[in-house]
Amino acid sequence: MNHMSDPLWLAGLAVAMALTGLFSGTLAGLLGVGGGIVIVPVLYNVFPLLGIPEAVQMKLAVGTSLATIIPTSIVSARKHHARGAIDTGLLRAIWPSMVIGVAIGTVLAIWLHGQALSAVFATIALLVALNMGFTGVDFKLRDITPRGPQLWSIGGFIGGISAMMGIGGGTVGVPILSMFGTPIRAAVATSSVFGLIISIPATIGLIWGGYGNPLLPPFSVGFINLIGFALIVPSSILATPWGVHLAHTIPPLALKRAFAVFLAITALRMFYSLIF
């Protein structure tokens, strides 16, 4: 474990975190995808190269990703609120069940082995990749968003899965809400608030759940690495306009398909490592 206190190792970690932020920010601006769905698989691939113990790799990736979602969700939610795009009625109806889902998902993220978390991430990431690769936003199961128990179950699922995966509400929330009848713009805007509902309690839980773990690298508070948090957030904010610019110069559909391939390969690699 002494290698993780070496200045050169810490410098390597810092460079890796900054590059992760640049990559996630560029893709966020380019494709409109949430940072978590990029950050977690990138960290999952980077942490083994840095010699971080396998037992904490996935939990550290999930926790660090959730922490970075807090400031970006605040910025995003404020912008959508200023435009009046958030469906406040839907938000009031869904947030209590989502909080319950986040609590359950956070407990599972702490309690389960990293391999189980990898299996959850790989499964949902593969579904997201298939959705991005083969379907459009106009696919719907119904025309009117349900209320009552049906909506509560949707909120609980979005909260629980997102907390376990280390992602904001958009990656899972937008396709599910649009599939169940919410207009896509309202789904995107409302899901920006989901990011706060999910990331704040889940981050607190993962700080508590990993506190004092001897396998964690330096500058970690629980399963959140502060170097990662401090560098991913500003570098992703810096790079987001680059992605927005690229979105107007490169065919977005081709890039969307390329990202779907990236997610699918990551998911399949996770499944392979779990089986073999």
C-alpha positions as CSV (number, residue, x, y, z in Angstrom):
1,M,0.0,0.0,0.0
2,N,3.0,2.3,0.3
3,H,3.1,3.0,-3.4
4,M,-0.1,5.0,-3.0
5,S,1.7,7.5,-0.8
6,D,4.4,8.1,-3.4
7,P,4.4,11.6,-4.9
8,L,4.7,10.2,-8.4
9,W,1.7,7.9,-7.9
10,L,-0.4,10.8,-6.5
11,A,0.6,12.9,-9.6
12,G,-0.5,10.0,-11.8
13,L,-3.8,9.9,-10.0
14,A,-4.3,13.6,-10.4
15,V,-3.6,13.4,-14.2
16,A,-6.0,10.5,-14.6
17,M,-8.7,12.3,-12.7
18,A,-8.3,15.5,-14.8
19,L,-8.4,13.5,-18.0
20,T,-11.5,11.7,-16.8
21,G,-13.2,15.0,-16.2
22,L,-12.2,16.3,-19.7
23,F,-13.5,13.1,-21.3
24,S,-16.8,13.1,-19.4
25,G,-17.4,16.9,-19.9
26,T,-16.8,16.6,-23.6
27,L,-19.2,13.7,-24.0
28,A,-21.8,15.5,-21.7
29,G,-21.8,18.5,-24.1
30,L,-21.6,16.4,-27.2
31,L,-24.3,13.8,-26.5
32,G,-26.2,15.2,-23.5
33,V,-25.3,12.1,-21.4
34,G,-24.8,12.5,-17.6
35,G,-21.2,12.5,-16.3
36,G,-21.7,9.5,-14.1
37,I,-22.3,7.0,-17.0
38,V,-18.9,8.1,-18.3
39,I,-17.0,8.7,-15.1
40,V,-17.7,5.3,-13.5
41,P,-16.6,3.1,-16.4
42,V,-13.5,5.3,-17.0
43,L,-12.5,5.0,-13.3
44,Y,-13.3,1.3,-13.4
45,N,-10.6,1.0,-16.1
46,V,-8.2,3.5,-14.6
47,F,-8.1,2.3,-11.0
48,P,-6.6,-1.2,-11.7
49,L,-3.8,0.6,-13.7
50,L,-3.0,2.6,-10.5
51,G,-2.9,-0.5,-8.3
52,I,-5.9,0.4,-6.2
53,P,-7.1,-2.8,-4.5
54,E,-9.9,-4.6,-6.4
55,A,-12.1,-4.8,-3.3
56,V,-12.7,-1.0,-3.4
57,Q,-12.3,-0.1,-7.0
58,M,-16.0,-0.1,-8.0
59,K,-17.2,1.4,-4.7
60,L,-14.6,4.2,-5.0
61,A,-15.7,4.8,-8.7
62,V,-19.3,5.0,-7.7
63,G,-18.8,7.2,-4.7
64,T,-16.4,9.6,-6.4
65,S,-18.8,9.9,-9.4
66,L,-21.8,10.6,-7.1
67,A,-19.9,13.4,-5.4
68,T,-19.1,15.1,-8.7
69,I,-22.7,15.0,-9.7
70,I,-23.7,17.4,-6.8
71,P,-22.3,20.6,-8.2
72,T,-23.1,19.8,-11.9
73,S,-26.7,19.0,-10.9
74,I,-27.0,22.3,-9.1
75,V,-25.9,24.2,-12.2
76,S,-28.1,22.1,-14.5
77,A,-31.2,22.3,-12.3
78,R,-30.9,26.1,-11.9
79,K,-30.7,26.5,-15.7
80,H,-33.7,24.3,-16.3
81,H,-35.7,26.0,-13.5
82,A,-34.9,29.5,-15.0
83,R,-36.4,28.3,-18.2
84,G,-39.5,27.0,-16.5
85,A,-38.9,23.6,-18.0
86,I,-39.2,21.5,-14.8
87,D,-42.4,19.5,-14.3
88,T,-43.0,20.5,-10.7
89,G,-46.2,18.4,-10.4
90,L,-44.3,15.3,-11.5
91,L,-41.4,16.2,-9.2
92,R,-43.6,16.5,-6.1
93,A,-45.3,13.2,-6.9
94,I,-42.1,11.2,-7.5
95,W,-39.4,12.5,-5.1
96,P,-40.5,10.7,-1.9
97,S,-40.3,7.3,-3.5
98,M,-37.1,8.3,-5.2
99,V,-35.5,9.1,-1.8
100,I,-36.6,5.7,-0.5
101,G,-35.0,4.1,-3.5
102,V,-31.8,6.1,-3.0
103,A,-31.6,4.9,0.6
104,I,-32.0,1.3,-0.4
105,G,-29.6,1.6,-3.3
106,T,-26.9,3.3,-1.1
107,V,-27.2,0.6,1.6
108,L,-26.7,-2.0,-1.1
109,A,-23.8,-0.2,-2.7
110,I,-22.1,-0.2,0.7
111,W,-23.0,-3.8,1.7
112,L,-22.6,-5.6,-1.6
113,H,-19.2,-6.8,-3.0
114,G,-17.7,-4.7,-5.7
115,Q,-18.4,-7.6,-8.2
116,A,-22.1,-7.3,-7.5
117,L,-22.0,-3.6,-8.1
118,S,-20.1,-4.2,-11.3
119,A,-22.9,-6.7,-12.4
120,V,-25.6,-4.0,-11.7
121,F,-23.7,-1.4,-13.6
122,A,-22.9,-3.7,-16.5
123,T,-26.5,-4.8,-16.9
124,I,-28.0,-1.2,-16.9
125,A,-25.1,0.2,-19.0
126,L,-25.8,-2.5,-21.6
127,L,-29.5,-1.6,-21.7
128,V,-28.6,2.1,-22.0
129,A,-26.2,1.2,-24.9
130,L,-28.9,-0.8,-26.7
131,N,-31.4,2.1,-26.1
132,M,-28.9,4.7,-27.5
133,G,-27.8,2.4,-30.4
134,F,-31.2,1.2,-31.6
135,T,-34.2,3.2,-30.4
136,G,-35.3,6.8,-30.6
137,V,-36.8,9.1,-28.0
138,D,-40.2,8.7,-29.6
139,F,-40.6,5.2,-28.3
140,K,-43.4,5.1,-25.7
141,L,-45.4,2.5,-23.8
142,R,-48.1,5.0,-22.9
143,D,-49.1,8.6,-23.7
144,I,-49.8,9.9,-20.1
145,T,-47.3,9.6,-17.2
146,P,-48.8,7.4,-14.5
147,R,-49.5,8.6,-11.0
148,G,-49.9,6.8,-7.6
149,P,-48.2,3.4,-7.0
150,Q,-47.0,3.1,-10.6
151,L,-45.1,6.4,-10.5
152,W,-43.8,5.6,-7.0
153,S,-42.3,2.3,-8.3
154,I,-40.7,4.2,-11.2
155,G,-39.2,6.7,-8.7
156,G,-37.9,4.0,-6.4
157,F,-36.3,2.1,-9.3
158,I,-34.7,5.3,-10.7
159,G,-33.3,6.3,-7.3
160,G,-32.1,2.8,-6.3
161,I,-30.4,1.9,-9.5
162,S,-28.8,5.4,-9.9
163,A,-27.4,5.3,-6.4
164,M,-25.9,1.8,-7.0
165,M,-24.4,2.8,-10.3
166,G,-23.0,6.2,-9.2
167,I,-25.0,8.2,-11.8
168,G,-27.4,11.1,-11.8
169,G,-31.1,10.7,-12.6
170,G,-30.8,11.5,-16.3
171,T,-29.3,8.3,-17.7
172,V,-32.1,6.1,-16.3
173,G,-34.7,8.7,-15.6
174,V,-35.0,10.4,-19.0
175,P,-35.6,7.2,-21.1
176,I,-38.0,5.8,-18.5
177,L,-40.0,8.9,-18.1
178,S,-40.2,9.5,-21.8
179,M,-41.2,5.9,-22.4
180,F,-44.0,6.4,-19.9
181,G,-45.4,9.5,-21.6
182,T,-43.4,12.5,-20.2
183,P,-42.4,14.9,-23.0
184,I,-38.7,14.6,-23.6
185,R,-37.8,18.2,-22.7
186,A,-39.7,17.9,-19.5
187,A,-38.1,14.6,-18.7
188,V,-34.6,16.1,-19.3
189,A,-35.3,19.2,-17.2
190,T,-37.0,17.3,-14.3
191,S,-34.2,14.7,-14.3
192,S,-31.7,17.4,-13.6
193,V,-33.3,17.7,-10.2
194,F,-33.2,13.9,-9.8
195,G,-29.4,14.3,-9.8
196,L,-29.6,16.3,-6.5
197,I,-32.1,14.0,-4.9
198,I,-29.9,11.0,-5.7
199,S,-26.3,12.3,-5.3
200,I,-26.5,14.2,-2.0
201,P,-27.8,11.4,0.3
202,A,-26.0,8.7,-1.6
203,T,-22.7,10.6,-1.3
204,I,-23.2,11.0,2.5
205,G,-24.0,7.3,2.8
206,L,-20.9,6.3,0.9
207,I,-18.7,8.6,3.0
208,W,-20.1,6.9,6.1
209,G,-19.9,3.4,4.6
210,G,-16.3,3.6,3.6
211,Y,-14.9,5.7,6.4
212,G,-11.6,4.4,7.7
213,N,-11.3,1.6,5.1
214,P,-7.5,0.9,5.0
215,L,-7.6,-0.2,1.3
216,L,-8.6,3.3,0.1
217,P,-6.0,5.6,-1.5
218,P,-4.8,8.8,0.2
219,F,-7.1,11.8,0.3
220,S,-10.2,9.6,0.4
221,V,-13.2,10.3,2.7
222,G,-15.1,7.1,2.7
223,F,-15.6,5.9,-0.8
224,I,-15.1,9.5,-2.2
225,N,-11.6,10.4,-3.5
226,L,-11.1,14.1,-2.9
227,I,-8.4,14.4,-5.6
228,G,-10.9,12.9,-8.1
229,F,-13.7,15.2,-6.9
230,A,-11.4,18.3,-7.0
231,L,-10.2,17.7,-10.5
232,I,-13.1,16.0,-12.3
233,V,-15.6,18.7,-11.5
234,P,-13.7,21.7,-12.9
235,S,-12.2,19.8,-15.9
236,S,-15.6,18.5,-16.9
237,I,-17.1,22.0,-16.7
238,L,-14.2,23.3,-18.8
239,A,-14.7,20.6,-21.4
240,T,-18.5,20.7,-21.7
241,P,-18.5,23.7,-24.2
242,W,-16.0,21.7,-26.3
243,G,-18.5,19.0,-26.6
244,V,-21.3,21.4,-27.4
245,H,-19.1,22.9,-30.2
246,L,-18.3,19.5,-31.6
247,A,-22.0,18.6,-31.6
248,H,-22.5,21.3,-34.2
249,T,-19.6,20.2,-36.4
250,I,-19.8,16.4,-36.2
251,P,-22.8,14.2,-37.0
252,P,-24.3,13.5,-33.5
253,L,-26.0,10.3,-34.5
254,A,-22.7,8.7,-35.4
255,L,-21.2,9.8,-32.1
256,K,-24.2,8.6,-30.2
257,R,-23.7,5.2,-31.8
258,A,-20.0,5.3,-31.0
259,F,-20.7,6.0,-27.3
260,A,-23.2,3.2,-27.3
261,V,-20.4,0.9,-28.5
262,F,-18.1,2.2,-25.8
263,L,-20.7,1.5,-23.1
264,A,-21.5,-2.0,-24.5
265,I,-17.8,-2.9,-24.6
266,T,-17.4,-1.7,-21.0
267,A,-20.4,-3.7,-19.9
268,L,-19.2,-6.8,-21.7
269,R,-15.7,-6.4,-20.2
270,M,-17.3,-6.2,-16.7
271,F,-19.3,-9.4,-17.4
272,Y,-16.2,-11.1,-18.7
273,S,-14.2,-10.2,-15.5
274,L,-17.0,-11.4,-13.3
275,I,-17.3,-14.8,-15.1
276,F,-13.6,-15.5,-15.7
